[in-house]
């Protein structure tokens, strides 16, 4: 059992009340049963999350929409497991969806995990989305500095020269400056 799945099962045990339905979703190997959970009415969120996680990690694209919704959830732990499953899913729609969530100005408070997922994916959408998100988070009183920091770190890992101007603009920011300097050092010269 992988560490993310173990974390998911422990986190949701109380929410699910250790019910028979909870144990059944953890034990089943039937992808059709898991897929039904995603579309049946009145299923609790914990059940949908387990089903989507298991399907996503198993490469079943029917989990995509549910995982994207969970990636944008207010609960950071749900975002972490959704990002993990989306990365494992390998669906070609994932980078575009993560970029849309990361750049959505109305959802900036929930953009941390989409930003991290974009970095991990290393997709063509990754660098432009991180640059766009970071650019609007460089104001002096920006409350979402953790998202900005994740963008700086991600741009450093991606090592794309297009990030140079926005990383230079991040240098004077006390919370971003050291990471921006390190990220600039990872960019190609010339």
Number of C-alpha atoms within 10 A of each C-alpha: 5 6 8 15 18 10 12 18 18 12 14 17 14 10 14 17 11 13 11 10 12 18 14 12 18 16 9 13 12 10 15 11 13 24 19 14 21 21 12 10 8 7 12 13 15 18 20 23 22 23 24 30 30 23 26 26 19 14 18 17 19 18 27 24 16 18 29 21 14 24 30 24 18 13 11 15 16 20 23 21 23 32 28 20 26 30 19 15 22 17 15 10 12 24 25 16 18 27 24 15 24 30 21 14 13 9 13 18 16 21 31 24 26 30 31 21 26 29 24 17 18 14 17 11 18 26 24 17 23 28 23 16 23 26 17 13 22 19 12 10 8 11 12 15 20 16 24 27 22 22 33 30 23 24 31 24 16 21 18 16 17 13 22 20 12 20 27 14 15 25 17 15 14 10 14 22 18 16 21 26 17 15 23 25 13 16 18 10 7 4
